[in-house]
Amino acid sequence: MPSLKDLKNRIASVKATQKITKAMKMVAAAKLRRAQEAAEAARPYAERMNKVLAGLSAANAGNAEAPLLLSGTGKDQVHLLIVATGERGLAGGFNSSIIRMARDHALKLLAQGKTVKILTVGRKGNDILRRSFRENIVDYVTFREVKSLGFAQADEVAHKVLALFNAGEFDVATLFYARFQSVIAQVPTASQIIPAKFETTGTADASSALYEYEPSEEEILEDLLPKNIAVQIFRALLENNASFYGAQMSAMDNATRNAGDMINKLTLSYNRQRQAQITKELIEIISGAEAL
């Protein structure tokens, strides 16, 4: 049984930890608001570009002169997985859920005899995936020193992806990230960006028929498709950022509550042991007095 001094030291240690987790929760809550606003602001632009490109791609379906970013290389042998995670931990299952989805996808492709290459965006994803897929990681990007994510960071990743594609390093590229839904819900998402896949609906097809494009649709696709990759990566980074702070806020809130429960239990044990010790000392004093 721990002594009173040990219990007192442990209570002080847990209280200090509780102060840290409470402060981290408040910081995450403050950053979450800005990150959520940025993620929600990026969604309409990305979705609208997706609709425009969906209409153009539908009109160019089967066209032999369609850009390779749209039609693909005609092969499905080499896959590039772009895994976007956080730069730091202490965010519950945020990083592990994205990595688990990417790992399962990689193992499935390897089982089919495909070649898998991985580009990690974020320190945590690189550290974890390097344990099992060290030979598959072809590049690593970190924005740990960047205070506020912007389009420049997404464009940097897009340039790396396009350089690999233009060099014939892969046939299919899939982006993994967490879509922000709420503070307690971040949805791991996989999105194929090369060759581009768009959700074509009747509404999108009808709206595209109302436009006449100048210059030609092929030239517009040649210009928009590389930009769309940067836009989709930018959206993923913003969604990830909001998801990270939401997960961290929730995790630190749970940690603060658990610390409070532990402090209560330790305090109860301390008081009981102290009371027992005082009672024992009183009994000894009384027994000694009666012996006299």
JOBEL-V166917 format. One record per residue. N is the residue number from 0. RES is the residue in three letters. PSI is psi in degrees with one decimal (999 if undefined). NEAR is the number of other ideal C-beta (glycine too) atoms within 12 Angstrom. D_CENTER is the distance of its C-alpha to the mean C-alpha in Angstrom with 1 decimal. Layout:
BEGIN
n=N res=RES psi=PSI near=NEAR d_center=D_CENTER
n=N res=RES psi=PSI near=NEAR d_center=D_CENTER
END
This chain:
BEGIN
n=0 res=MET psi=131.0 near=11 d_center=43.1
n=1 res=PRO psi=148.6 near=14 d_center=41.5
n=2 res=SER psi=170.0 near=14 d_center=43.9
n=3 res=LEU psi=-38.0 near=22 d_center=43.7
n=4 res=LYS psi=-41.0 near=14 d_center=42.7
n=5 res=ASP psi=-43.5 near=16 d_center=39.7
n=6 res=LEU psi=-40.7 near=26 d_center=38.6
n=7 res=LYS psi=-42.0 near=21 d_center=39.0
n=8 res=ASN psi=-38.4 near=16 d_center=37.0
n=9 res=ARG psi=-39.5 near=23 d_center=34.2
n=10 res=ILE psi=-43.7 near=27 d_center=34.2
n=11 res=ALA psi=-39.4 near=18 d_center=34.0
n=12 res=SER psi=-43.3 near=18 d_center=31.1
n=13 res=VAL psi=-36.8 near=27 d_center=29.1
n=14 res=LYS psi=-39.7 near=22 d_center=30.0
n=15 res=ALA psi=-40.4 near=16 d_center=28.7
n=16 res=THR psi=-40.0 near=22 d_center=25.4
n=17 res=GLN psi=-38.7 near=28 d_center=25.3
n=18 res=LYS psi=-40.6 near=20 d_center=26.0
n=19 res=ILE psi=-48.0 near=19 d_center=23.0
n=20 res=THR psi=-35.1 near=29 d_center=20.5
n=21 res=LYS psi=-41.0 near=24 d_center=22.2
n=22 res=ALA psi=-41.3 near=18 d_center=21.9
n=23 res=MET psi=-34.6 near=30 d_center=18.2
n=24 res=LYS psi=-43.7 near=31 d_center=17.8
n=25 res=MET psi=-39.7 near=20 d_center=20.0
n=26 res=VAL psi=-44.2 near=20 d_center=18.2
n=27 res=ALA psi=-38.0 near=37 d_center=14.7
n=28 res=ALA psi=-39.3 near=22 d_center=16.8
n=29 res=ALA psi=-41.3 near=16 d_center=18.4
n=30 res=LYS psi=-28.4 near=26 d_center=15.3
n=31 res=LEU psi=-40.1 near=34 d_center=13.6
n=32 res=ARG psi=-47.0 near=20 d_center=16.7
n=33 res=ARG psi=-40.4 near=21 d_center=16.5
n=34 res=ALA psi=-38.5 near=33 d_center=12.8
n=35 res=GLN psi=-41.9 near=29 d_center=13.5
n=36 res=GLU psi=-40.4 near=17 d_center=16.7
n=37 res=ALA psi=-41.5 near=27 d_center=15.3
n=38 res=ALA psi=-43.5 near=35 d_center=12.9
n=39 res=GLU psi=-32.3 near=24 d_center=15.8
n=40 res=ALA psi=-28.6 near=18 d_center=18.2
n=41 res=ALA psi=-21.2 near=33 d_center=16.5
n=42 res=ARG psi=-48.6 near=24 d_center=16.6
n=43 res=PRO psi=-39.7 near=14 d_center=20.4
n=44 res=TYR psi=-46.7 near=23 d_center=20.8
n=45 res=ALA psi=-39.9 near=33 d_center=18.4
n=46 res=GLU psi=-37.9 near=22 d_center=20.1
n=47 res=ARG psi=-41.8 near=20 d_center=23.5
n=48 res=MET psi=-38.1 near=31 d_center=23.1
n=49 res=ASN psi=-39.8 near=30 d_center=22.0
n=50 res=LYS psi=-41.8 near=27 d_center=25.2
n=51 res=VAL psi=-46.2 near=33 d_center=27.4
n=52 res=LEU psi=-30.1 near=41 d_center=26.3
n=53 res=ALA psi=-42.0 near=31 d_center=26.6
n=54 res=GLY psi=-42.5 near=32 d_center=30.2
n=55 res=LEU psi=-40.2 near=38 d_center=31.0
n=56 res=SER psi=-35.5 near=36 d_center=29.6
n=57 res=ALA psi=-37.5 near=28 d_center=31.6
n=58 res=ALA psi=-23.4 near=27 d_center=34.7
n=59 res=ASN psi=14.6 near=29 d_center=34.2
n=60 res=ALA psi=129.2 near=19 d_center=33.5
n=61 res=GLY psi=-0.5 near=11 d_center=35.7
n=62 res=ASN psi=122.6 near=18 d_center=36.6
n=63 res=ALA psi=-22.5 near=12 d_center=37.3
n=64 res=GLU psi=9.6 near=15 d_center=36.7
n=65 res=ALA psi=146.7 near=28 d_center=33.2
n=66 res=PRO psi=148.3 near=33 d_center=30.6
n=67 res=LEU psi=-29.1 near=27 d_center=28.9
n=68 res=LEU psi=-21.3 near=37 d_center=25.5
n=69 res=LEU psi=-47.8 near=35 d_center=26.6
n=70 res=SER psi=-23.5 near=24 d_center=29.0
n=71 res=GLY psi=176.5 near=26 d_center=27.4
n=72 res=THR psi=-7.5 near=24 d_center=29.4
n=73 res=GLY psi=-1.8 near=12 d_center=31.0
n=74 res=LYS psi=164.9 near=16 d_center=29.5
n=75 res=ASP psi=38.9 near=20 d_center=26.6
n=76 res=GLN psi=-42.7 near=20 d_center=26.9
n=77 res=VAL psi=124.5 near=29 d_center=24.3
n=78 res=HIS psi=134.9 near=40 d_center=20.6
n=79 res=LEU psi=123.6 near=43 d_center=17.9
n=80 res=LEU psi=118.0 near=47 d_center=14.3
n=81 res=ILE psi=105.4 near=49 d_center=11.9
n=82 res=VAL psi=108.9 near=52 d_center=8.7
n=83 res=ALA psi=119.7 near=54 d_center=6.0
n=84 res=THR psi=-172.2 near=48 d_center=4.1
n=85 res=GLY psi=165.0 near=46 d_center=5.4
n=86 res=GLU psi=-20.4 near=33 d_center=9.2
n=87 res=ARG psi=167.8 near=26 d_center=10.3
n=88 res=GLY psi=-145.0 near=24 d_center=10.5
n=89 res=LEU psi=41.5 near=26 d_center=12.4
n=90 res=ALA psi=36.4 near=39 d_center=9.7
n=91 res=GLY psi=-134.2 near=28 d_center=11.0
n=92 res=GLY psi=19.1 near=28 d_center=9.4
n=93 res=PHE psi=-57.4 near=43 d_center=5.7
n=94 res=ASN psi=-42.3 near=41 d_center=5.4
n=95 res=SER psi=-32.2 near=25 d_center=8.6
n=96 res=SER psi=-39.8 near=33 d_center=8.1
n=97 res=ILE psi=-46.0 near=42 d_center=6.1
n=98 res=ILE psi=-37.1 near=36 d_center=8.7
n=99 res=ARG psi=-42.2 near=24 d_center=11.3
n=100 res=MET psi=-44.2 near=32 d_center=11.2
n=101 res=ALA psi=-40.9 near=43 d_center=11.5
n=102 res=ARG psi=-44.0 near=30 d_center=14.1
n=103 res=ASP psi=-40.5 near=21 d_center=16.1
n=104 res=HIS psi=-41.1 near=33 d_center=16.3
n=105 res=ALA psi=-44.3 near=33 d_center=17.5
n=106 res=LEU psi=-36.5 near=20 d_center=20.0
n=107 res=LYS psi=-43.1 near=18 d_center=21.3
n=108 res=LEU psi=-42.1 near=29 d_center=21.9
n=109 res=LEU psi=-36.6 near=22 d_center=23.6
n=110 res=ALA psi=-26.0 near=11 d_center=25.7
n=111 res=GLN psi=2.1 near=14 d_center=26.9
n=112 res=GLY psi=13.5 near=12 d_center=28.1
n=113 res=LYS psi=161.4 near=24 d_center=25.5
n=114 res=THR psi=130.4 near=23 d_center=24.4
n=115 res=VAL psi=129.1 near=35 d_center=20.7
n=116 res=LYS psi=144.4 near=34 d_center=19.3
n=117 res=ILE psi=132.3 near=42 d_center=15.8
n=118 res=LEU psi=116.2 near=44 d_center=14.4
n=119 res=THR psi=138.2 near=41 d_center=11.4
n=120 res=VAL psi=106.3 near=44 d_center=9.7
n=121 res=GLY psi=138.0 near=42 d_center=8.8
n=122 res=ARG psi=-40.9 near=24 d_center=11.1
n=123 res=LYS psi=-42.8 near=32 d_center=9.6
n=124 res=GLY psi=-40.7 near=42 d_center=8.9
n=125 res=ASN psi=-43.2 near=31 d_center=12.4
n=126 res=ASP psi=-41.2 near=26 d_center=14.0
n=127 res=ILE psi=-46.0 near=27 d_center=13.3
n=128 res=LEU psi=-26.1 near=40 d_center=13.9
n=129 res=ARG psi=-22.1 near=19 d_center=16.9
n=130 res=ARG psi=-37.3 near=14 d_center=18.6
n=131 res=SER psi=-25.2 near=20 d_center=19.1
n=132 res=PHE psi=41.8 near=29 d_center=18.7
n=133 res=ARG psi=-42.3 near=15 d_center=20.2
n=134 res=GLU psi=-17.4 near=15 d_center=22.7
n=135 res=ASN psi=-17.7 near=31 d_center=20.3
n=136 res=ILE psi=118.5 near=28 d_center=18.1
n=137 res=VAL psi=-20.4 near=30 d_center=19.8
n=138 res=ASP psi=161.0 near=25 d_center=18.0
n=139 res=TYR psi=128.1 near=29 d_center=15.4
n=140 res=VAL psi=133.1 near=33 d_center=14.1
n=141 res=THR psi=141.9 near=24 d_center=13.2
n=142 res=PHE psi=36.9 near=29 d_center=13.3
n=143 res=ARG psi=-33.1 near=19 d_center=13.9
n=144 res=GLU psi=-5.0 near=10 d_center=17.3
n=145 res=VAL psi=122.8 near=18 d_center=16.3
n=146 res=LYS psi=-37.8 near=12 d_center=16.8
n=147 res=SER psi=118.9 near=16 d_center=15.9
n=148 res=LEU psi=135.5 near=38 d_center=13.8
n=149 res=GLY psi=-177.3 near=18 d_center=16.3
n=150 res=PHE psi=-25.6 near=23 d_center=17.4
n=151 res=ALA psi=-38.2 near=17 d_center=18.8
n=152 res=GLN psi=-41.4 near=31 d_center=15.6
n=153 res=ALA psi=-38.4 near=38 d_center=14.6
n=154 res=ASP psi=-33.6 near=23 d_center=18.3
n=155 res=GLU psi=-44.3 near=25 d_center=18.2
n=156 res=VAL psi=-41.5 near=40 d_center=15.7
n=157 res=ALA psi=-39.4 near=36 d_center=17.7
n=158 res=HIS psi=-38.0 near=22 d_center=20.9
n=159 res=LYS psi=-43.0 near=30 d_center=19.8
n=160 res=VAL psi=-46.0 near=40 d_center=19.0
n=161 res=LEU psi=-35.6 near=30 d_center=22.3
n=162 res=ALA psi=-41.1 near=20 d_center=24.2
n=163 res=LEU psi=-39.6 near=28 d_center=23.3
n=164 res=PHE psi=-44.3 near=33 d_center=24.2
n=165 res=ASN psi=-25.8 near=17 d_center=27.4
n=166 res=ALA psi=1.0 near=15 d_center=28.3
n=167 res=GLY psi=27.2 near=14 d_center=28.1
n=168 res=GLU psi=-19.3 near=24 d_center=25.5
n=169 res=PHE psi=166.5 near=39 d_center=23.7
n=170 res=ASP psi=-35.8 near=28 d_center=24.5
n=171 res=VAL psi=135.1 near=36 d_center=21.3
n=172 res=ALA psi=132.2 near=41 d_center=17.8
n=173 res=THR psi=132.9 near=38 d_center=14.8
n=174 res=LEU psi=130.1 near=46 d_center=11.4
n=175 res=PHE psi=130.5 near=42 d_center=8.3
n=176 res=TYR psi=-179.9 near=46 d_center=5.1
n=177 res=ALA psi=122.1 near=45 d_center=4.6
n=178 res=ARG psi=127.6 near=34 d_center=7.9
n=179 res=PHE psi=124.3 near=35 d_center=9.1
n=180 res=GLN psi=-46.8 near=19 d_center=12.3
n=181 res=SER psi=-179.4 near=18 d_center=13.5
n=182 res=VAL psi=-33.4 near=29 d_center=13.2
n=183 res=ILE psi=3.0 near=20 d_center=13.5
n=184 res=ALA psi=113.6 near=19 d_center=11.8
n=185 res=GLN psi=121.5 near=40 d_center=8.3
n=186 res=VAL psi=115.4 near=24 d_center=9.1
n=187 res=PRO psi=131.5 near=34 d_center=7.6
n=188 res=THR psi=139.8 near=28 d_center=9.4
n=189 res=ALA psi=126.6 near=32 d_center=11.5
n=190 res=SER psi=122.6 near=34 d_center=13.7
n=191 res=GLN psi=124.3 near=27 d_center=16.7
n=192 res=ILE psi=-17.9 near=45 d_center=17.6
n=193 res=ILE psi=124.0 near=39 d_center=20.6
n=194 res=PRO psi=149.7 near=31 d_center=23.0
n=195 res=ALA psi=135.8 near=39 d_center=21.9
n=196 res=LYS psi=129.1 near=25 d_center=21.7
n=197 res=PHE psi=147.5 near=34 d_center=22.5
n=198 res=GLU psi=102.0 near=19 d_center=23.3
n=199 res=THR psi=124.4 near=23 d_center=27.0
n=200 res=THR psi=169.7 near=16 d_center=28.9
n=201 res=GLY psi=-36.1 near=13 d_center=32.5
n=202 res=THR psi=-43.7 near=14 d_center=31.7
n=203 res=ALA psi=-39.3 near=26 d_center=29.9
n=204 res=ASP psi=-37.8 near=22 d_center=32.8
n=205 res=ALA psi=-38.9 near=15 d_center=35.4
n=206 res=SER psi=-34.1 near=18 d_center=34.0
n=207 res=SER psi=-24.5 near=26 d_center=33.7
n=208 res=ALA psi=-14.0 near=15 d_center=37.4
n=209 res=LEU psi=-7.3 near=12 d_center=38.4
n=210 res=TYR psi=144.6 near=17 d_center=37.4
n=211 res=GLU psi=123.9 near=11 d_center=39.3
n=212 res=TYR psi=136.5 near=21 d_center=37.4
n=213 res=GLU psi=117.2 near=8 d_center=38.9
n=214 res=PRO psi=-154.4 near=12 d_center=38.6
n=215 res=SER psi=161.2 near=18 d_center=38.1
n=216 res=GLU psi=-35.4 near=29 d_center=35.1
n=217 res=GLU psi=-41.6 near=23 d_center=34.5
n=218 res=GLU psi=-38.4 near=17 d_center=34.5
n=219 res=ILE psi=-41.8 near=29 d_center=32.0
n=220 res=LEU psi=-41.0 near=36 d_center=29.7
n=221 res=GLU psi=-34.0 near=22 d_center=30.1
n=222 res=ASP psi=-39.4 near=20 d_center=29.0
n=223 res=LEU psi=-33.7 near=32 d_center=26.3
n=224 res=LEU psi=-45.8 near=39 d_center=24.4
n=225 res=PRO psi=-38.2 near=29 d_center=23.2
n=226 res=LYS psi=-34.9 near=28 d_center=22.3
n=227 res=ASN psi=-35.2 near=42 d_center=20.4
n=228 res=ILE psi=-44.5 near=40 d_center=18.1
n=229 res=ALA psi=-38.9 near=33 d_center=17.4
n=230 res=VAL psi=-44.3 near=34 d_center=17.0
n=231 res=GLN psi=-37.0 near=44 d_center=14.5
n=232 res=ILE psi=-39.5 near=43 d_center=12.4
n=233 res=PHE psi=-43.7 near=37 d_center=12.9
n=234 res=ARG psi=-42.0 near=40 d_center=11.9
n=235 res=ALA psi=-40.9 near=43 d_center=8.6
n=236 res=LEU psi=-40.5 near=45 d_center=8.1
n=237 res=LEU psi=-40.6 near=37 d_center=9.6
n=238 res=GLU psi=-41.7 near=41 d_center=7.8
n=239 res=ASN psi=-42.7 near=48 d_center=4.3
n=240 res=ASN psi=-45.8 near=48 d_center=7.0
n=241 res=ALA psi=-40.1 near=42 d_center=8.7
n=242 res=SER psi=-39.1 near=43 d_center=6.3
n=243 res=PHE psi=-48.7 near=44 d_center=6.0
n=244 res=TYR psi=-32.7 near=42 d_center=9.7
n=245 res=GLY psi=-44.7 near=38 d_center=10.5
n=246 res=ALA psi=-39.6 near=42 d_center=9.4
n=247 res=GLN psi=-40.8 near=38 d_center=11.1
n=248 res=MET psi=-44.7 near=37 d_center=14.1
n=249 res=SER psi=-42.7 near=30 d_center=14.5
n=250 res=ALA psi=-42.5 near=31 d_center=14.4
n=251 res=MET psi=-31.8 near=33 d_center=16.8
n=252 res=ASP psi=-44.7 near=27 d_center=19.0
n=253 res=ASN psi=-40.3 near=25 d_center=19.4
n=254 res=ALA psi=-39.2 near=28 d_center=20.2
n=255 res=THR psi=-42.5 near=27 d_center=22.7
n=256 res=ARG psi=-44.3 near=18 d_center=24.4
n=257 res=ASN psi=-37.9 near=19 d_center=24.6
n=258 res=ALA psi=-39.7 near=28 d_center=26.1
n=259 res=GLY psi=-43.2 near=22 d_center=28.6
n=260 res=ASP psi=-39.8 near=16 d_center=29.6
n=261 res=MET psi=-39.3 near=23 d_center=30.1
n=262 res=ILE psi=-41.4 near=26 d_center=32.2
n=263 res=ASN psi=-42.4 near=18 d_center=34.4
n=264 res=LYS psi=-42.8 near=18 d_center=35.0
n=265 res=LEU psi=-38.2 near=27 d_center=35.8
n=266 res=THR psi=-40.5 near=22 d_center=38.1
n=267 res=LEU psi=-44.0 near=16 d_center=39.9
n=268 res=SER psi=-40.0 near=23 d_center=40.5
n=269 res=TYR psi=-46.2 near=27 d_center=41.7
n=270 res=ASN psi=-40.4 near=18 d_center=44.1
n=271 res=ARG psi=-44.7 near=17 d_center=45.4
n=272 res=GLN psi=-37.4 near=22 d_center=46.0
n=273 res=ARG psi=-41.5 near=19 d_center=47.6
n=274 res=GLN psi=-41.1 near=15 d_center=49.8
n=275 res=ALA psi=-38.3 near=16 d_center=50.9
n=276 res=GLN psi=-41.2 near=19 d_center=51.8
n=277 res=ILE psi=-42.4 near=15 d_center=53.8
n=278 res=THR psi=-41.2 near=14 d_center=55.6
n=279 res=LYS psi=-42.4 near=14 d_center=56.4
n=280 res=GLU psi=-39.1 near=14 d_center=57.8
n=281 res=LEU psi=-41.1 near=14 d_center=59.9
n=282 res=ILE psi=-40.6 near=14 d_center=61.3
n=283 res=GLU psi=-40.7 near=14 d_center=62.3
n=284 res=ILE psi=-44.8 near=14 d_center=64.0
n=285 res=ILE psi=-42.1 near=13 d_center=65.8
n=286 res=SER psi=-38.6 near=12 d_center=66.9
n=287 res=GLY psi=-38.3 near=11 d_center=68.2
n=288 res=ALA psi=-40.1 near=10 d_center=70.1
n=289 res=GLU psi=-30.2 near=9 d_center=71.7
n=290 res=ALA psi=-28.4 near=8 d_center=72.7
n=291 res=LEU psi=999 near=7 d_center=74.7
END
